[in-house]
Each structure stands twice: as structure tokens, then as C-alpha cells.
Amino acid sequence: MLGSIKRTLRRLKNSTGGNATLLVALGMPVLIGGSGLAVDSAQWYMWKRELQNAADQAALAGAWARSESDTRLYYATRARQEYNANIATVSDIDTTPTVSLANWNGGNQNSVVVTASASRELPFSSFLTGRTTTVSVYSQASFSDGASYTACLIAVDEDDSGAITIGGNSTLTAQCGIAALSTSPSSVIINGNPTLDPGWVVSAGGIDDWLDTHTDADIHENIDGLTDPFANTSAPTPTPNPSQTYNCVPGTTTTTANTSAYTENWTYVYTGSIRNSLTEQSQTLNSTGATTTQTAATVANGTTEGTVPTTSTNTGSIVRIGSGSSATYRRTDTVYKTYTTYTNVIATTSQTQASLTQGTYAGGFQVSCTTVLSPGIYVIDGGRLKITGQYEVTGSGVLIVLKNGAYIDIAGGSDINLTAATTSQLQNVGGLSSTMSTSLAGMLIYEDRNSSGTSNKNTLNGNSSTVLNGKIYLPKSDITFSGTAQVTSACLLIAAARITLTGTTNMTSFCPADQEIEDSVGGTSASVKLVA
């Protein structure tokens, strides 16, 4: 029996008939498996491609949202919205994407990460593994915020070296920014050893390396697109606009005193034989009036302390008594005697004062007495506006316009308190249109850009009594700033062709505690990119 089996196996071994059928039968599982694997792989690839695209778009959308302050808190919602908008085939088998913040390239929470997956049983792979197939994706997009640059010192010249020059031992610790629009490699220059903490310095050109090594300021140099924030404004002409002159009016003297007064009522009788020659016969005190008092009453200039009597008489008619040679004559007078006592006599002389109103002051003027500016627009047509340190200058709701080379010169020690006009004041008093009023609101000193400018530098030498609330704009001229200035109700912003801070400058604040500069000189756009 065993031998017969062996012989049969030898015959099968040596037989060549039916080999193809056998090989096909043996290879069929491989062929079917390969086809099944190809179909499943195509599914995996399709899922992966769609999921990855949706995750990439979601990460980018989340990063863009994160880069803008208005949408910063809603980045995850925005990412999921974009993910759902890009999912179609796997929308019924995917999971809700996970959106989170992550650090990238040394930054802190400066990227958005999106992860997602899709799962389903596939015919072949599930037969082999007994499990569902899961495809997962990961996407990461970094972002950087856009920057908008503001500044309290702005040099608008476009190409000069030293457009902003800070010298000596000046102090500038008001963290409100410095900006230079000059493209010069040395647009911002430091001379000397100042104390600076400006917050940030931005320039279209180069910035002195001293700032980078001696301060904590954020340095942004060679920035494209910086612009003059007031370039679209124009010089106003007020309505009405009368020709005006500066005139000091001498003061007047006013005397006041505490007064106490009472009155007596007397009767005087006069008799005699000759009608025109009567003599006093008697006097009688009839009554005394109540005492009246006044505090700080206005009295005649020259009044001195003490008691002053005054008399008022009602003269009676002459009456004839008897006849013939024995006739006599009689007259009865009523006399009121007032006694006034003056104490605490004070004579006050008002200051010599110039009271200015809106209009054009040709050739400028020099302050030579206490000066009060009423609300309105003051056009200085040529010449100089000079404010010395001797006299007080005040004005609220004021806009000073410099034309035809006019300039300002504020001397050290000046006692100044000026506040810029509001939109409503520029409209109601200045007669400007709504559009122009809005553009010039908060402007304290404005140089007409059609002016030729001046070779005389505008100077601002302030002290602790110098209060300037508003913007100073000198697009055609330079300004030298020294000393200090205070702000009480609005920020001080100085924009000029070129700005020089001298060694006596000491500015620690350009804005009241609850305000900040809002005029922008430009900035950079936010940027987003896929990094994983």
C-alpha cells in the first residue's frame, strides 16, 4: 500500500499537465489581496489628502484670527469654521478637529495647531486586522501681529540726516514713541548722554545704535510706508476773520472796605428881627436811625480807615411873627447827620491785560502783558509770536495758524496754559465745515503747508508752569524743544520737519494718565505661514 502511494506521488511529480491551473489557484489569494490593498490604499490616500487640506486651511484661518486684536479670542471658532468648509467626503466619519496654541521658533503661543482624524472599517484591511482604519493629520501655522506705530514726537522730513536729534543730558522717559519719516541712514541721531525711555523708536531710515545699546526701547528701522498723520489736513480760514491788533489795556483800581453807619435826625430853630440875618436859637435831637453794616463794600478810591460824618439839611421856610417894628422872623431846619466808619480798607488794581479774539494778526506780536485768548482761530500772518517769561498767557478752545513764514518763540519761564479747540468750537466759533473741524480738532498750533517755512527755528522752552494741551504741527519748519511742559486735559504731540531736543529737556509725560496718542504714522501688516 505504501509503495503504491509513493509511485502515485512520483507520477504526479513528473506530470506536466494542469500546471497552469494549479499556479493560478495558488496565486489567486495574492492577486485578490493585492487588489483589495490597492482599493483600501486609495481610500486612505483620499482621506489623508482631504483631511490635511482642511486642517491646513483651519490652521491658517485660526492664525489670521489670532493676529488681529478684534478676533484674537475667537481663533478656535474661526479655525473650525474653515475646517468644516473644506470637508466633504469624510464629513461623516471624521472627528471634531482639535485647535490649540503652541510655541514656535522661540516664540510664545505664536502658532495655531490643528489635529483631526477619520475612521472607518474597510473591506480588506478590516478582514486582515479585525479593526477599523484611522487616518490622522497635523497642521501648524505661525502668526505675527501687525504693528501700528504712534508717536508723540514725529519728524516728517523725508530725507534729512538728524531729522530727530537728541542731545546733551536731556531726559525723555515718556513712553509714547518717537518716529522719523526720513529715509536717511542716520535719521535719528543721539548727541551726548541723554536719559531715554521712549517706549519705541520707528524710522523709515537708520536709527543711532546708541538707542539699542543704552535703552530698552523697541527699535524699528528702515520701515516702509511711514506717513505724516496730518498730511491730508489743510490750513483753515476762520469766519469771521477780522484784522486784529495786540493791545494791552491798563488795569483799574477798586477799593473795598467794611462799613458801619447810623443816622441822627436833628431840628434847628433860627430867629431874629432881620429876615436875612437869623441866629440859631436851639437844636434838638429827634431820633437815631438803626446801624447798617456792609462787608467788603465798594467805596470811593482814596478812602481811609476811620469815621466820616456827612450832613444833609432840609431848610425850612422863614415865618414872620408879629407886626410892625416888633415883628420877628423864625426858620426851622431838619438836619440828618450820618456817621460812617470804614475798616479793612483794601485797594486792588487789576493787571494790565490784552484780551484777544479770533482773526488775523499780521506780522505777529510779542506778549507784553497778561494775555487771554478767547476760543477761536488765530491766524499769525508772517512774523513771530513771541511769549516771554514775564506774563501769563491763557486760552481754551484755541487754534493758532502760522502762515507766510510765521513762527513761534516760547521763552523759558513762561506761564502758559493753552488748550486746543474741539470740533464743536471750530464749527461754532471758527466757522469751519464739519469735515475740516473734525480733521483739526485737538490741533493747538498748525503751520500752513503752503507756507515757505522759516529759517528761524520754532522754539519751545517750557517749565513747570507751561501747560500745552494739543498737537503742534510744523510740516515746513524745525522746532527746538527744551525744558518741560505739562498736560492736563489732552496729549501733547509735536510733529515738525525736524525736531531737536536739547540738554535741558525733561519730559516724563506727554499725555494725561487716562489718555494716549492715537495718531498713527503707519505700520506693518500681520503675517501668517504654515510651518508644519
C-alpha positions as CSV (number, residue, x, y, z in Angstrom):
1,M,0.0,0.0,0.0
2,L,2.7,2.4,1.0
3,G,4.6,1.7,-2.2
4,S,1.6,2.3,-4.3
5,I,1.2,5.8,-2.8
6,K,4.8,6.6,-3.4
7,R,4.5,5.6,-7.0
8,T,1.4,7.8,-7.5
9,L,3.2,10.8,-6.0
10,R,6.2,10.2,-8.4
11,R,3.9,10.1,-11.3
12,L,2.3,13.4,-10.2
13,K,5.7,15.0,-9.7
14,N,6.8,14.1,-13.1
15,S,3.5,15.1,-14.8
16,T,3.3,18.5,-16.6
17,G,-0.4,18.5,-17.4
18,G,-2.6,21.1,-15.4
19,N,0.3,23.2,-14.0
20,A,-1.2,26.5,-15.1
21,T,-4.4,25.8,-13.3
22,L,-2.5,24.9,-10.2
23,L,-0.4,28.0,-10.3
24,V,-3.4,30.3,-10.9
25,A,-5.2,28.6,-8.0
26,L,-2.2,29.1,-5.7
27,G,-1.7,32.8,-6.8
28,M,-5.3,33.8,-6.6
29,P,-5.2,34.8,-2.9
30,V,-2.2,37.1,-3.6
31,L,-4.0,38.6,-6.6
32,I,-7.2,39.3,-4.7
33,G,-5.3,40.6,-1.7
34,G,-3.2,43.0,-3.8
35,S,-6.4,44.3,-5.4
36,G,-8.0,44.8,-2.1
37,L,-5.0,46.5,-0.6
38,A,-4.9,48.9,-3.6
39,V,-8.5,49.8,-3.2
40,D,-8.0,50.4,0.6
41,S,-4.8,52.4,0.0
42,A,-6.7,54.7,-2.4
43,Q,-9.3,55.3,0.3
44,W,-6.6,56.1,2.8
45,Y,-4.8,58.5,0.5
46,M,-8.1,60.3,-0.3
47,W,-9.0,60.7,3.3
48,K,-5.5,61.9,4.1
49,R,-5.4,64.5,1.3
50,E,-8.9,65.9,2.3
51,L,-8.2,65.9,6.0
52,Q,-4.8,67.6,5.5
53,N,-6.1,70.3,3.3
54,A,-9.0,71.0,5.7
55,A,-6.5,71.1,8.7
56,D,-4.1,73.4,6.8
57,Q,-6.9,75.8,5.9
58,A,-8.2,75.7,9.5
59,A,-4.7,76.4,11.0
60,L,-4.2,79.4,8.6
61,A,-7.7,80.8,9.4
62,G,-7.0,80.4,13.1
63,A,-3.6,82.1,12.8
64,W,-5.1,85.0,10.9
65,A,-7.8,85.4,13.5
66,R,-5.2,85.3,16.2
67,S,-3.1,88.0,14.6
68,E,-5.9,90.6,14.8
69,S,-6.9,92.1,18.2
70,D,-10.6,92.2,17.2
71,T,-10.7,88.4,16.5
72,R,-8.0,87.2,18.8
73,L,-10.3,85.4,21.2
74,Y,-12.2,83.6,18.5
75,Y,-9.4,81.9,16.7
76,A,-10.6,78.3,17.5
77,T,-14.1,79.0,16.2
78,R,-12.7,80.5,13.0
79,A,-10.4,77.5,12.5
80,R,-13.3,75.0,12.9
81,Q,-15.5,77.0,10.5
82,E,-12.8,76.8,7.9
83,Y,-12.2,73.1,8.5
84,N,-15.9,72.3,8.0
85,A,-16.0,74.4,4.8
86,N,-13.2,72.1,3.3
87,I,-14.6,68.7,4.4
88,A,-16.8,66.7,2.0
89,T,-16.0,63.0,1.5
90,V,-15.1,62.2,5.1
91,S,-17.6,64.6,6.8
92,D,-19.5,61.6,8.2
93,I,-16.5,59.7,9.6
94,D,-14.2,62.4,10.9
95,T,-13.8,63.7,14.4
96,T,-14.2,67.3,15.6
97,P,-10.8,68.9,15.0
98,T,-8.7,69.9,18.0
99,V,-7.4,73.6,17.9
100,S,-4.8,74.9,20.2
101,L,-1.9,77.4,20.6
102,A,1.7,76.3,20.6
103,N,5.2,77.9,20.7
104,W,7.1,78.1,17.5
105,N,10.7,79.1,16.7
106,G,11.4,80.5,20.2
107,G,8.1,82.5,20.4
108,N,5.4,82.2,23.0
109,Q,2.0,80.9,21.9
110,N,2.6,82.3,18.4
111,S,1.2,79.5,16.3
112,V,-2.1,77.6,15.9
113,V,-2.1,73.8,15.8
114,V,-5.0,71.8,14.3
115,T,-5.3,68.0,14.5
116,A,-8.0,65.8,13.0
117,S,-8.7,62.2,12.2
118,A,-11.2,60.0,10.3
119,S,-12.0,56.3,11.0
120,R,-14.0,53.5,9.1
121,E,-13.9,49.8,8.5
122,L,-12.5,48.9,5.1
123,P,-13.3,45.5,3.5
124,F,-9.8,44.1,3.0
125,S,-7.9,45.7,5.8
126,S,-10.6,45.1,8.4
127,F,-10.7,41.4,7.2
128,L,-7.0,41.1,7.8
129,T,-6.7,43.1,11.0
130,G,-10.1,42.9,12.5
131,R,-10.0,46.6,13.3
132,T,-11.2,49.9,11.7
133,T,-8.7,52.1,9.8
134,T,-7.8,55.6,11.2
135,V,-6.1,58.4,9.3
136,S,-4.7,61.3,11.4
137,V,-3.4,64.7,10.3
138,Y,-1.5,67.6,11.9
139,S,-1.1,71.2,10.8
140,Q,0.6,74.2,12.4
141,A,0.5,77.8,11.2
142,S,2.6,80.6,12.8
143,F,1.5,84.2,13.0
144,S,2.9,87.6,13.9
145,D,0.8,90.6,14.8
146,G,0.7,93.6,12.6
147,A,2.0,96.8,14.2
148,S,0.6,100.3,14.1
149,Y,3.1,102.9,15.1
150,T,2.1,106.1,17.0
151,A,4.4,108.7,18.4
152,C,4.4,111.9,20.4
153,L,7.5,113.2,18.5
154,I,7.3,112.9,14.7
155,A,9.8,114.3,12.3
156,V,8.1,114.5,8.9
157,D,11.1,115.5,6.7
158,E,11.6,112.7,4.2
159,D,15.4,112.5,3.7
160,D,17.4,114.6,6.1
161,S,20.1,113.2,8.4
162,G,19.3,114.0,12.1
163,A,15.6,114.6,11.4
164,I,15.3,113.8,15.1
165,T,18.4,114.9,17.2
166,I,18.5,114.3,20.9
167,G,21.4,115.9,22.6
168,G,23.2,116.7,25.9
169,N,21.8,115.4,29.1
170,S,18.1,115.7,28.1
171,T,15.6,113.4,29.7
172,L,12.7,111.8,27.8
173,T,11.1,109.0,29.7
174,A,7.5,109.4,28.3
175,Q,6.9,106.0,26.7
176,C,4.8,107.4,23.8
177,G,7.1,106.7,20.9
178,I,9.5,108.6,18.5
179,A,9.0,108.5,14.7
180,A,11.2,109.8,11.9
181,L,9.9,109.6,8.3
182,S,13.4,110.4,6.9
183,T,15.0,107.6,4.8
184,S,18.5,108.8,5.7
185,P,20.8,106.1,7.2
186,S,21.1,108.5,10.2
187,S,17.6,109.8,10.5
188,V,17.7,109.6,14.3
189,I,20.9,110.9,16.0
190,I,21.9,110.9,19.6
191,N,24.5,113.5,20.7
192,G,25.7,113.4,24.3
193,N,24.4,111.1,27.0
194,P,20.7,111.6,27.4
195,T,18.3,109.6,29.6
196,L,15.8,108.0,27.3
197,D,13.0,105.5,27.7
198,P,10.7,106.4,24.8
199,G,9.0,103.0,24.5
200,W,9.7,102.6,20.8
201,V,11.5,104.3,18.0
202,V,10.5,103.8,14.4
203,S,12.1,105.3,11.3
204,A,12.0,105.0,7.5
205,G,15.8,105.2,7.7
206,G,18.5,104.3,10.2
207,I,18.5,104.8,13.9
208,D,21.5,105.6,16.1
209,D,22.9,102.3,17.6
210,W,23.2,104.2,20.9
211,L,19.4,103.6,21.5
212,D,19.8,99.9,21.0
213,T,22.6,99.6,23.5
214,H,21.5,102.2,26.1
215,T,17.8,101.8,26.3
216,D,15.1,99.1,26.3
217,A,13.2,100.8,23.5
218,D,11.8,98.7,20.6
219,I,13.8,99.7,17.6
220,H,12.2,99.6,14.2
221,E,14.3,101.0,11.4
222,N,14.1,101.0,7.6
223,I,10.3,100.6,7.8
224,D,8.4,101.2,4.6
225,G,5.1,103.0,4.3
226,L,5.5,105.5,7.2
227,T,3.3,108.6,6.6
228,D,2.6,112.0,8.0
229,P,-0.6,111.6,10.0
230,F,-1.7,115.1,9.2
231,A,-0.7,115.2,5.5
232,N,-4.4,115.4,4.4
233,T,-5.2,118.4,6.6
234,S,-5.2,122.0,5.3
235,A,-4.9,125.4,6.8
236,P,-8.2,126.9,7.9
237,T,-9.5,130.4,7.3
238,P,-11.9,131.4,10.1
239,T,-15.3,133.0,9.7
240,P,-15.4,135.8,10.7
241,N,-11.8,136.8,10.1
242,P,-11.2,140.4,11.0
243,S,-7.8,142.1,11.1
244,Q,-6.7,142.2,14.7
245,T,-4.0,144.0,16.7
246,Y,-2.4,143.2,20.0
247,N,-3.2,145.8,22.6
248,C,-2.6,145.9,26.4
249,V,-5.3,147.7,28.3
250,P,-4.2,149.3,31.6
251,G,-5.7,147.9,34.8
252,T,-8.2,149.8,37.1
253,T,-8.2,150.3,40.9
254,T,-11.1,149.2,43.0
255,T,-11.3,150.0,46.8
256,T,-13.4,147.9,49.2
257,A,-14.0,148.3,52.9
258,N,-16.2,147.1,55.8
259,T,-18.6,149.9,56.6
260,S,-20.8,150.7,59.6
261,A,-23.2,153.7,59.5
262,Y,-26.0,155.3,61.5
263,T,-28.1,158.5,61.1
264,E,-29.3,161.2,63.6
265,N,-32.4,163.4,62.9
266,W,-32.0,167.0,64.3
267,T,-34.2,170.1,64.4
268,Y,-32.5,173.6,64.3
269,V,-34.5,176.7,65.1
270,Y,-33.3,180.2,63.8
271,T,-34.8,183.5,64.9
272,G,-34.1,187.3,64.5
273,S,-35.6,190.7,63.8
274,I,-34.0,190.9,60.5
275,R,-35.3,188.4,57.9
276,N,-31.9,187.7,56.3
277,S,-29.9,187.6,59.4
278,L,-31.2,184.9,61.7
279,T,-29.3,183.3,64.5
280,E,-29.5,179.8,65.9
281,Q,-31.9,179.6,68.9
282,S,-32.0,175.9,69.6
283,Q,-31.1,172.4,68.4
284,T,-32.9,169.2,69.3
285,L,-32.1,165.5,68.6
286,N,-35.3,164.0,67.5
287,S,-34.3,160.3,66.7
288,T,-31.5,158.0,65.8
289,G,-31.7,155.5,62.9
290,A,-30.6,151.8,63.1
291,T,-27.0,151.0,62.4
292,T,-26.3,149.4,59.0
293,T,-23.2,147.3,58.1
294,Q,-21.7,146.0,54.9
295,T,-18.7,143.7,54.4
296,A,-16.3,144.4,51.5
297,A,-18.5,147.1,50.1
298,T,-17.1,149.1,47.2
299,V,-16.1,152.5,48.3
300,A,-14.5,155.5,46.7
301,N,-10.8,155.2,45.8
302,G,-8.7,157.1,48.4
303,T,-11.0,156.1,51.3
304,T,-9.1,155.7,54.6
305,E,-9.9,153.9,57.8
306,G,-11.9,155.9,60.4
307,T,-15.3,157.6,60.9
308,V,-16.5,160.2,58.4
309,P,-19.6,162.3,59.2
310,T,-21.9,163.6,56.4
311,T,-24.8,166.1,56.8
312,S,-28.0,166.5,54.8
313,T,-30.2,169.6,55.6
314,N,-33.8,170.3,54.7
315,T,-34.1,174.1,55.0
316,G,-37.5,175.3,56.3
317,S,-39.4,178.4,55.2
318,I,-39.0,181.8,57.1
319,V,-42.1,182.6,59.1
320,R,-42.9,186.3,60.3
321,I,-44.2,186.5,63.8
322,G,-46.0,189.7,64.9
323,S,-46.2,193.1,63.0
324,G,-44.7,196.5,62.9
325,S,-41.5,197.3,64.5
326,S,-41.9,194.4,67.0
327,A,-42.2,191.7,64.3
328,T,-39.6,188.8,64.4
329,Y,-38.7,186.0,62.0
330,R,-38.3,182.3,62.5
331,R,-37.0,179.3,60.4
332,T,-37.0,175.6,61.4
333,D,-34.5,173.3,59.6
334,T,-34.3,169.5,59.7
335,V,-30.8,168.1,59.7
336,Y,-29.7,164.4,59.1
337,K,-26.3,163.6,60.3
338,T,-24.7,160.3,59.1
339,Y,-21.6,158.8,60.7
340,T,-19.8,156.2,58.6
341,T,-16.9,154.1,59.9
342,Y,-14.5,152.4,57.5
343,T,-12.4,149.4,58.5
344,N,-10.3,146.9,56.5
345,V,-9.9,149.2,53.6
346,I,-8.3,147.4,50.6
347,A,-7.4,149.0,47.2
348,T,-7.0,146.5,44.4
349,T,-5.5,147.3,41.0
350,S,-6.2,144.9,38.1
351,Q,-3.4,143.8,35.8
352,T,-2.8,145.4,32.6
353,Q,-4.3,142.8,30.2
354,A,-4.7,142.0,26.5
355,S,-8.0,140.2,25.6
356,L,-7.6,138.6,22.2
357,T,-10.3,137.4,19.9
358,Q,-10.4,135.4,16.6
359,G,-8.9,136.9,13.5
360,T,-5.7,137.6,11.6
361,Y,-2.7,139.2,13.4
362,A,-0.5,140.5,10.6
363,G,3.2,140.4,11.4
364,G,2.6,138.5,14.7
365,F,3.0,140.1,18.1
366,Q,5.0,139.9,21.3
367,V,3.2,139.2,24.5
368,S,3.8,142.2,26.8
369,C,1.1,141.8,29.5
370,T,-1.2,139.2,30.9
371,T,-2.9,137.8,27.8
372,V,-6.2,135.9,27.5
373,L,-7.2,134.3,24.2
374,S,-10.9,133.7,23.8
375,P,-12.0,130.5,21.9
376,G,-11.3,130.8,18.2
377,I,-8.8,130.6,15.4
378,Y,-5.8,133.0,15.5
379,V,-4.0,133.4,12.2
380,I,-0.4,134.7,12.5
381,D,0.3,136.1,9.1
382,G,4.1,136.4,8.9
383,G,6.4,137.5,11.7
384,R,6.8,135.9,15.1
385,L,4.6,135.0,18.0
386,K,6.8,135.7,21.0
387,I,5.8,134.7,24.5
388,T,8.3,135.8,27.2
389,G,8.6,134.5,30.7
390,Q,7.1,137.6,32.4
391,Y,3.5,137.3,31.6
392,E,0.7,134.8,32.0
393,V,-0.9,133.6,28.7
394,T,-4.1,131.5,28.9
395,G,-6.7,130.3,26.4
396,S,-9.1,127.4,26.0
397,G,-10.5,126.3,22.6
398,V,-7.7,127.8,20.7
399,L,-6.1,127.1,17.2
400,I,-3.1,129.1,16.2
401,V,-2.4,129.1,12.5
402,L,1.1,130.1,11.2
403,K,1.2,131.5,7.6
404,N,3.8,133.1,5.3
405,G,6.8,132.2,7.4
406,A,5.4,132.9,10.8
407,Y,6.9,131.1,13.7
408,I,6.6,130.7,17.5
409,D,9.1,131.5,20.2
410,I,8.1,130.5,23.7
411,A,10.8,131.6,26.2
412,G,11.8,129.8,29.3
413,G,9.8,130.5,32.4
414,S,6.7,131.3,30.5
415,D,3.4,130.9,32.4
416,I,1.2,129.4,29.7
417,N,-2.0,127.4,29.8
418,L,-3.3,126.7,26.3
419,T,-5.8,124.1,25.2
420,A,-6.7,123.2,21.7
421,A,-10.2,123.7,20.2
422,T,-12.7,120.9,19.9
423,T,-14.7,120.0,16.8
424,S,-17.8,122.0,18.1
425,Q,-15.7,125.1,18.9
426,L,-14.1,125.0,15.5
427,Q,-17.5,124.9,13.9
428,N,-19.5,127.2,16.1
429,V,-16.8,129.8,16.7
430,G,-14.3,129.3,13.9
431,G,-17.0,128.8,11.2
432,L,-15.3,125.8,9.8
433,S,-17.1,122.9,8.0
434,S,-17.8,119.7,9.8
435,T,-15.1,117.8,7.8
436,M,-12.4,120.4,8.4
437,S,-13.4,120.8,12.1
438,T,-13.1,117.0,12.6
439,S,-9.6,116.9,10.9
440,L,-8.2,119.8,13.0
441,A,-9.8,119.0,16.4
442,G,-7.2,118.9,19.1
443,M,-4.7,120.9,17.0
444,L,-3.1,123.7,19.0
445,I,-0.5,125.1,16.6
446,Y,-0.8,124.5,12.8
447,E,1.7,125.7,10.2
448,D,0.2,126.1,6.7
449,R,1.9,123.6,4.5
450,N,1.9,126.3,1.7
451,S,4.0,128.5,3.9
452,S,7.6,129.0,2.9
453,G,8.6,127.9,6.4
454,T,11.2,129.9,8.3
455,S,15.0,129.8,8.8
456,N,14.3,130.8,12.4
457,K,13.7,127.6,14.4
458,N,10.5,127.5,16.3
459,T,11.5,127.2,20.0
460,L,9.6,125.8,22.9
461,N,11.4,126.4,26.2
462,G,8.9,125.3,28.8
463,N,8.9,125.0,32.5
464,S,6.6,123.6,35.3
465,S,4.1,126.4,34.5
466,T,3.9,125.6,30.8
467,V,0.7,123.7,30.1
468,L,0.1,122.7,26.4
469,N,-2.9,120.5,25.7
470,G,-3.0,119.7,22.0
471,K,-0.9,119.0,18.9
472,I,1.8,121.2,17.4
473,Y,2.2,120.6,13.6
474,L,5.0,122.3,11.7
475,P,5.4,120.5,8.4
476,K,7.7,123.1,6.8
477,S,9.8,124.2,9.8
478,D,12.1,122.9,12.5
479,I,11.5,123.1,16.3
480,T,13.9,123.1,19.2
481,F,12.3,121.7,22.3
482,S,13.9,122.3,25.7
483,G,12.8,122.5,29.3
484,T,9.5,120.8,30.1
485,A,5.7,121.1,29.6
486,Q,2.7,119.8,31.4
487,V,-0.5,118.3,30.1
488,T,-3.8,118.3,32.0
489,S,-6.7,117.6,29.6
490,A,-5.2,116.4,26.3
491,C,-2.0,114.8,25.0
492,L,0.9,116.9,23.6
493,L,2.1,115.8,20.2
494,I,4.9,117.6,18.3
495,A,5.2,117.0,14.6
496,A,7.7,119.1,12.7
497,A,10.0,118.9,9.7
498,R,12.9,118.3,12.1
499,I,13.0,118.1,15.9
500,T,15.9,118.8,18.2
501,L,15.8,118.1,21.9
502,T,18.4,120.0,23.8
503,G,20.1,119.2,27.1
504,T,17.6,120.9,29.3
505,T,14.6,118.8,28.0
506,N,12.9,116.9,30.8
507,M,9.7,115.2,29.7
508,T,8.2,112.4,31.7
509,S,4.7,112.5,30.2
510,F,3.1,113.7,27.0
511,C,-0.4,112.5,28.0
512,P,-2.8,112.7,31.0
513,A,-3.0,109.4,32.9
514,D,-6.2,108.3,31.2
515,Q,-5.2,109.1,27.6
516,E,-2.8,108.0,24.9
517,I,-1.6,109.2,21.5
518,E,-3.8,107.8,18.7
519,D,-2.3,109.4,15.6
520,S,-0.6,106.7,13.5
521,V,2.4,107.1,11.3
522,G,1.8,103.7,9.7
523,G,2.8,100.2,10.5
524,T,3.3,96.6,9.3
525,S,0.8,94.0,8.3
526,A,0.2,90.8,10.2
527,S,1.8,87.7,8.6
528,V,0.8,84.0,8.7
529,K,2.5,80.9,7.3
530,L,2.3,77.1,7.5
531,V,5.2,75.7,9.4
532,A,4.1,72.1,9.8
